Amino acid sequence: LKIASENMANAIKKISIQRGHDITKYVLSCYGGASGQHACSVADSLGIKKIIFNKYSGVLSAFGMGLSNIRSYRQQNISKVLNLTNIINLKKIFKKLQINCENEIFKNQSKTKNIEVYFKLFLKYENSTTTIEVPYSNINDVLKNFNKFHKYRFGVLFKSAKIFIDYIETEVVINNSNLNKVKYPKRFRAYTGKLPYKKIFVGNTWKNV
């Protein structure tokens, strides 16, 4: 149980703390049938003091899967310098990956017209291990977006360093029509009542939650 909780906490740290975000004042939202077993230990590992449990938290994972879009991904390693020639040559590879995605989704069924296709580049500076996701476009827009996203995430640019196309990804999406049937409240009102606390035994100690 402890190992699973630490893996969850590390996944959250990767997309928050490691990118410079202070999440100690955030609220941890829990869902899934086993969320109650992990909530407190994950929150402790992240330094988060408040946890929210939806009354339907036990079925939210299944509910989300039922409403989610159908997606298929295909990736391919490139490992080439970012330049005009290599950008143009990627078109055929993207189309090939798209066909593979569509074959997986539709198999022997007829293809629907209601699909969305996304072509993505994963770029990095030479000798770096961290990639930046950028939409596939013309060379100028690709460079502009890479600099923008790298500056936002790391606060620095290396203008003399070469930029490499590490790998590419094609994503094909079929929108779920059931999503339109769900009604959401137009406004969310803050809860003004006093939350009840209970003592539970977790992590070899008693805690008020």
SULFEN-V694487 format. One record per helix or strand of 2 or more residues. SS is the DSSP state (alpha for helix, beta for strand). FROM is the first residue (numbers start at 0). LEN is the number of residues. If there is no record, write none. Layout:
ss/from/len
SS/FROM/LEN
SS/FROM/LEN
This chain:
ss/from/len
alpha/1/14
alpha/16/3
beta/26/4
alpha/34/12
beta/49/4
alpha/56/11
beta/69/12
alpha/83/23
beta/114/11
beta/131/4
alpha/138/16
beta/162/12
alpha/176/5
beta/198/4
beta/204/4
